[in-house]
């Protein structure tokens, strides 16, 4: 039986904060309790309050502040000898690294977090860290490996009745199905995730699920207005909870829907909006994907073919450097779709992950420890 969604990253004096609390409220409370903890001299409470501060900053797109906060949380946890709190801080740091496009660092930090979670007996920290490894691999495009990982984590989340983690796993599997052309099963999973998130009062999870549904009904059925309505509903949640990253991805999807409908001028405007949002929060993956959409929209509006090809060349290199395994496929599809050829044969950008540091190796190593 699924429980109401909880936010285990809100710890110590912040354990009663709702998963749906506005991030600005979480940040304010986190900073207040952090100052109190520093005055009290309790390093473990400093670590746990600092974790909420780090996560609020990260989700608000304030990445430099988030980077300082998770590192301070880790240092305090280490001073306190609190292994579980150390694991949570590393989880936050690994999640931030993924958000910033540093996939190799994300694998490393999340693997260490999983190890410390196991060593400290913190089952939830370990589970979140393993999930982080799986999500990093999925974002990288390593679908064959991480499909199994997501299925395992889904089974574990269902067995423990963890609604929020079940929603996350369903959405991850749905995204893999969508990206590998299994649109019917992807839609079913996104719809299940949306229903479960609604029952569990997980507004963030529901907003992401609605985005997934909108993508599928637009792509598969050409149901433009339905898709835009779903995205508008999700946007309300993103704005109310100050979910900066989710809002930017919502806008990028809105632009995708408009582009598919042939509404290229509207799509161009929304891609530009999303691009600005991603740049403001230093999220290179989202920035590159929004830029790719913008190149395509401008091409449809009559942009010079040579300029379009040059921009696609640059984006191919940028996406490859981030470490997205399907980057070449995405850009090659755009070349073909727009009827342009690469300006020059580009050398393959070096992979963002070295042998033994990808999702499979990191996950299996963390599992074994």
C-alpha positions as CSV (number, residue, x, y, z in Angstrom):
1,X,0.0,0.0,0.0
2,X,1.4,3.4,-1.0
3,X,1.8,6.1,1.6
4,X,1.6,9.8,1.3
5,X,4.7,11.3,-0.3
6,X,7.4,12.3,2.1
7,X,10.6,14.4,1.6
8,X,13.4,12.5,3.4
9,X,15.9,15.2,2.4
10,X,14.2,17.5,4.9
11,X,15.8,16.3,8.1
12,X,16.5,17.3,11.7
13,X,14.4,20.2,12.7
14,X,12.9,20.3,9.2
15,X,11.4,16.8,9.1
16,X,7.8,18.1,9.3
17,X,8.1,20.2,6.1
18,X,5.8,19.1,3.4
19,X,7.1,17.6,0.1
20,X,4.9,20.3,-1.5
21,X,6.4,23.2,0.5
22,X,7.5,26.2,-1.7
23,X,11.2,26.0,-2.2
24,X,11.6,29.6,-1.0
25,X,9.9,28.6,2.3
26,X,12.2,25.5,2.6
27,X,15.2,27.8,2.0
28,X,14.1,30.3,4.6
29,X,13.4,27.6,7.2
30,X,16.6,25.8,6.4
31,X,18.7,28.9,6.8
32,X,17.0,29.7,10.1
33,X,17.5,26.3,11.6
34,X,21.0,26.2,10.2
35,X,21.9,29.3,12.1
36,X,20.4,27.9,15.3
37,X,22.3,24.6,14.8
38,X,25.6,26.5,14.4
39,X,24.9,28.4,17.6
40,X,24.1,25.2,19.4
41,X,27.3,23.5,18.3
42,X,25.5,20.4,17.0
43,X,27.5,19.5,13.9
44,X,25.0,16.7,12.9
45,X,22.1,19.2,13.0
46,X,24.2,21.7,11.0
47,X,24.6,18.9,8.4
48,X,21.0,18.0,8.3
49,X,19.7,21.6,8.2
50,X,22.4,22.3,5.6
51,X,21.1,19.5,3.4
52,X,17.7,21.2,3.1
53,X,19.4,24.5,2.3
54,X,21.5,22.8,-0.4
55,X,18.5,21.1,-2.0
56,X,16.4,24.3,-2.0
57,X,19.2,26.2,-3.7
58,X,19.7,23.4,-6.2
59,X,16.0,23.3,-7.2
60,X,15.8,27.0,-7.4
61,X,18.7,27.0,-9.9
62,X,21.1,28.8,-7.6
63,X,23.9,26.3,-8.3
64,X,26.9,28.1,-6.8
65,X,25.1,28.5,-3.5
66,X,24.0,24.8,-3.7
67,X,27.5,23.7,-4.3
68,X,28.8,25.5,-1.2
69,X,25.9,24.3,0.9
70,X,26.2,20.5,0.2
71,X,30.0,20.7,0.8
72,X,29.4,22.5,4.1
73,X,26.8,19.8,5.1
74,X,29.3,17.1,4.3
75,X,32.0,18.7,6.4
76,X,29.7,19.0,9.3
77,X,28.5,15.4,9.0
78,X,32.1,14.2,8.9
79,X,33.0,16.2,12.0
80,X,29.9,14.7,13.8
81,X,30.8,11.2,12.6
82,X,27.3,10.9,11.1
83,X,27.8,8.5,8.2
84,X,24.1,8.7,7.1
85,X,24.3,12.5,6.9
86,X,27.5,12.2,5.0
87,X,25.7,10.0,2.5
88,X,22.8,12.5,2.1
89,X,25.2,15.4,1.5
90,X,27.0,13.4,-1.2
91,X,23.7,12.5,-2.8
92,X,22.9,16.2,-3.0
93,X,26.3,16.9,-4.5
94,X,25.9,14.2,-7.0
95,X,22.4,15.3,-8.0
96,X,23.8,18.9,-8.5
97,X,26.6,17.6,-10.6
98,X,24.2,15.8,-12.9
99,X,22.1,19.0,-13.1
100,X,25.2,20.9,-14.1
101,X,26.1,18.4,-16.8
102,X,29.0,16.9,-15.0
103,X,28.0,13.3,-15.4
104,X,31.3,11.7,-14.5
105,X,31.4,13.6,-11.2
106,X,27.7,12.7,-10.6
107,X,28.5,9.0,-11.0
108,X,31.4,9.3,-8.5
109,X,29.6,11.2,-5.8
110,X,26.4,9.1,-6.0
111,X,28.4,5.9,-5.9
112,X,30.2,7.1,-2.7
113,X,26.8,8.2,-1.3
114,X,25.4,4.7,-1.8
115,X,28.4,3.2,-0.1
116,X,28.1,5.4,2.9
117,X,24.3,4.9,3.1
118,X,24.9,1.2,3.3
119,X,27.7,1.6,5.8
120,X,25.6,3.9,8.0
121,X,22.5,1.8,7.8
122,X,20.5,4.5,6.1
123,X,18.3,2.5,3.7
124,X,16.6,5.6,2.3
125,X,19.9,7.4,1.6
126,X,21.2,4.3,-0.1
127,X,18.0,3.9,-2.2
128,X,18.0,7.6,-3.3
129,X,21.7,7.3,-4.2
130,X,21.2,4.2,-6.3
131,X,18.2,5.9,-7.9
132,X,20.5,8.8,-8.7
133,X,23.0,6.5,-10.4
134,X,20.2,5.0,-12.5
135,X,18.8,8.5,-13.4
136,X,22.2,9.7,-14.4
137,X,22.6,6.7,-16.7
138,X,19.2,7.3,-18.2
139,X,19.9,11.0,-18.9
140,X,23.2,9.9,-20.5
141,X,21.3,7.6,-22.8
142,X,22.5,4.3,-21.4
143,X,19.0,2.8,-21.7
144,X,20.0,-0.9,-22.0
145,X,21.8,-0.8,-18.6
146,X,19.5,1.4,-16.6
147,X,16.2,-0.1,-17.7
148,X,16.9,-3.0,-15.4
149,X,18.1,-0.7,-12.7
150,X,14.9,1.3,-12.8
151,X,12.8,-1.9,-12.7
152,X,14.6,-3.1,-9.6
153,X,14.2,0.2,-7.9
154,X,10.5,0.3,-8.8
155,X,9.9,-3.1,-7.3
156,X,11.7,-2.0,-4.1
157,X,9.8,1.2,-3.9
158,X,6.5,-0.6,-4.3
159,X,7.4,-3.2,-1.7
160,X,8.2,-0.5,0.8
161,X,5.1,1.6,-0.1
162,X,7.2,4.6,-0.9
163,X,4.9,6.6,-3.2
164,X,7.3,9.3,-4.2
165,X,10.0,6.9,-5.2
166,X,7.5,4.7,-7.0
167,X,6.4,7.8,-9.0
168,X,10.0,8.6,-9.8
169,X,10.7,5.0,-11.0
170,X,7.6,4.9,-13.1
171,X,8.5,8.2,-14.8
172,X,12.0,7.0,-15.4
173,X,10.9,3.8,-17.1
174,X,8.3,5.7,-19.1
175,X,10.9,8.0,-20.4
176,X,13.1,5.1,-21.5
177,X,10.1,3.6,-23.3
178,X,9.3,6.9,-24.9
179,X,12.9,7.4,-26.1
180,X,13.0,3.9,-27.5
181,X,9.8,4.2,-29.4
182,X,7.5,2.3,-27.1
183,X,4.9,5.1,-26.9
184,X,1.9,3.2,-25.8
185,X,3.6,1.7,-22.7
186,X,5.2,5.0,-22.0
187,X,1.9,6.7,-21.9
188,X,0.4,4.0,-19.6
189,X,3.3,4.5,-17.1
190,X,3.1,8.3,-17.1
191,X,-0.6,8.1,-16.5
192,X,-0.1,5.6,-13.6
193,X,2.6,7.9,-12.2
194,X,0.3,11.0,-12.4
195,X,-2.6,9.1,-10.7
196,X,-0.3,7.8,-7.9
197,X,1.3,11.2,-7.4
198,X,-2.1,12.7,-7.1
199,X,-3.3,10.2,-4.5
200,X,0.0,10.6,-2.6
201,X,-0.2,14.4,-2.7
202,X,3.1,14.6,-4.6
203,X,2.6,17.7,-6.6
204,X,6.2,17.8,-8.0
205,X,5.9,14.2,-9.2
206,X,2.6,14.9,-10.8
207,X,3.9,17.9,-12.6
208,X,6.7,15.9,-14.2
209,X,4.2,13.1,-15.1
210,X,1.8,15.6,-16.8
211,X,4.8,16.8,-18.8
212,X,5.4,13.2,-19.9
213,X,1.8,12.6,-20.9
214,X,1.8,15.9,-22.9
215,X,4.8,14.8,-24.8
216,X,3.3,11.4,-25.8
217,X,-0.1,12.7,-26.8
218,X,1.5,15.4,-28.9
219,X,4.0,13.0,-30.5
220,X,1.7,10.0,-31.0
221,X,-1.7,11.5,-31.5
222,X,-1.1,15.1,-32.6
223,X,-3.3,16.2,-29.7
224,X,-1.8,19.7,-29.5
225,X,-4.4,21.4,-27.4
226,X,-4.7,18.6,-24.9
227,X,-0.9,18.6,-24.5
228,X,-0.8,22.4,-24.0
229,X,-3.5,22.1,-21.4
230,X,-1.6,19.4,-19.4
231,X,1.5,21.6,-19.5
232,X,-0.4,24.6,-18.3
233,X,-1.7,22.6,-15.4
234,X,1.8,21.4,-14.5
235,X,3.2,25.0,-14.9
236,X,0.9,26.2,-12.1
237,X,2.6,23.7,-9.7
238,X,6.0,24.6,-10.9
239,X,5.4,28.3,-10.3
240,X,3.7,27.8,-6.9
241,X,6.5,25.6,-5.6
242,X,9.2,27.7,-7.3
243,X,10.5,24.6,-9.3
244,X,12.8,26.5,-11.6
245,X,14.3,23.5,-13.4
246,X,11.0,21.8,-13.8
247,X,9.5,25.0,-15.1
248,X,12.2,25.4,-17.7
249,X,11.8,21.8,-18.9
250,X,8.0,22.4,-19.0
251,X,8.6,25.4,-21.3
252,X,10.9,23.4,-23.5
253,X,8.3,20.7,-23.9
254,X,5.7,23.4,-24.6
255,X,7.9,24.6,-27.4
256,X,8.3,21.0,-28.7
257,X,4.5,20.6,-28.8
258,X,4.2,23.9,-30.8
259,X,6.9,22.9,-33.2
260,X,5.3,19.5,-33.9
261,X,2.1,21.4,-34.7
262,X,3.8,23.6,-37.2
263,X,3.5,26.7,-35.0
264,X,7.1,27.7,-35.6
265,X,7.0,31.3,-34.5
266,X,5.4,30.5,-31.2
267,X,7.8,27.6,-30.7
268,X,10.8,29.9,-31.4
269,X,9.6,32.3,-28.7
270,X,9.1,29.6,-26.1
271,X,12.5,27.9,-26.9
272,X,14.1,31.3,-26.4
273,X,12.4,31.6,-23.1
274,X,13.5,28.1,-21.9
275,X,17.0,28.8,-23.2
276,X,17.2,31.9,-21.0
277,X,15.9,30.0,-18.0
278,X,18.4,27.2,-18.4
279,X,21.3,29.6,-18.8
280,X,20.2,31.5,-15.7
281,X,20.5,28.3,-13.6
282,X,23.6,27.0,-15.3
283,X,22.0,23.8,-16.6
284,X,24.0,22.9,-19.7
285,X,22.0,19.8,-20.7
286,X,18.7,21.8,-20.8
287,X,20.4,24.7,-22.4
288,X,21.8,22.6,-25.2
289,X,18.4,20.8,-25.8
290,X,16.5,24.1,-25.9
291,X,19.2,25.5,-28.3
292,X,18.7,22.5,-30.6
293,X,14.9,23.2,-30.7
294,X,15.6,26.8,-31.3
295,X,17.9,26.0,-34.3
296,X,15.1,23.8,-35.8
297,X,12.4,26.5,-35.3
298,X,14.6,29.2,-36.9
299,X,15.3,26.9,-39.8
300,X,11.6,26.3,-40.4
301,X,11.2,30.1,-40.3
302,X,13.7,30.5,-43.2
303,X,17.1,30.8,-41.5
304,X,20.1,30.4,-43.8
305,X,21.0,26.7,-44.3
306,X,24.7,27.3,-43.8
307,X,24.1,29.0,-40.5
308,X,21.8,26.2,-39.5
309,X,24.4,23.6,-40.3
310,X,27.1,25.5,-38.4
311,X,24.9,25.7,-35.3
312,X,24.1,22.0,-35.5
313,X,27.8,21.2,-35.7
314,X,28.5,23.2,-32.6
315,X,25.6,21.6,-30.7
316,X,26.7,18.1,-31.7
317,X,30.0,18.7,-30.0
318,X,28.5,20.4,-27.0
319,X,26.0,17.6,-26.4
320,X,28.7,15.0,-26.8
321,X,31.0,16.7,-24.3
322,X,28.2,16.6,-21.7
323,X,28.2,12.9,-22.2
324,X,24.9,12.2,-23.8
325,X,25.3,8.9,-25.7
326,X,22.4,9.7,-28.0
327,X,23.7,13.2,-28.9
328,X,24.9,12.2,-32.4
329,X,21.6,10.5,-33.1
330,X,19.6,13.6,-32.0
331,X,21.7,16.0,-34.1
332,X,21.9,13.7,-37.1
333,X,18.1,13.5,-37.1
334,X,18.0,17.3,-37.1
335,X,20.4,17.4,-40.1
336,X,18.2,15.1,-42.0
337,X,14.9,16.7,-40.9
338,X,16.1,20.2,-42.0
339,X,17.9,19.0,-45.2
340,X,21.4,20.3,-44.3
341,X,24.8,18.7,-44.2
342,X,27.5,19.1,-41.5
343,X,29.8,22.1,-42.3
344,X,32.8,19.8,-41.6
345,X,33.5,16.4,-40.3
346,X,33.9,16.8,-36.6
347,X,36.2,14.7,-34.5
348,X,34.3,12.8,-31.9
349,X,34.2,14.8,-28.6
350,X,35.8,12.9,-25.8
351,X,33.3,11.0,-23.7
352,X,32.3,12.5,-20.4
353,X,32.7,9.1,-18.8
354,X,35.8,6.9,-18.8
355,X,35.7,3.1,-18.8
356,X,34.5,1.9,-15.5
357,X,32.8,5.1,-14.5
358,X,29.5,4.8,-16.4
359,X,26.1,3.9,-15.0
360,X,26.6,0.1,-15.0
361,X,30.0,0.1,-13.4
362,X,29.0,2.7,-10.8
363,X,25.7,1.1,-9.9
364,X,27.1,-2.5,-9.6
365,X,30.0,-1.3,-7.6
366,X,27.7,0.6,-5.2
367,X,25.4,-2.4,-5.0
368,X,28.3,-4.7,-4.1
369,X,29.7,-2.5,-1.3
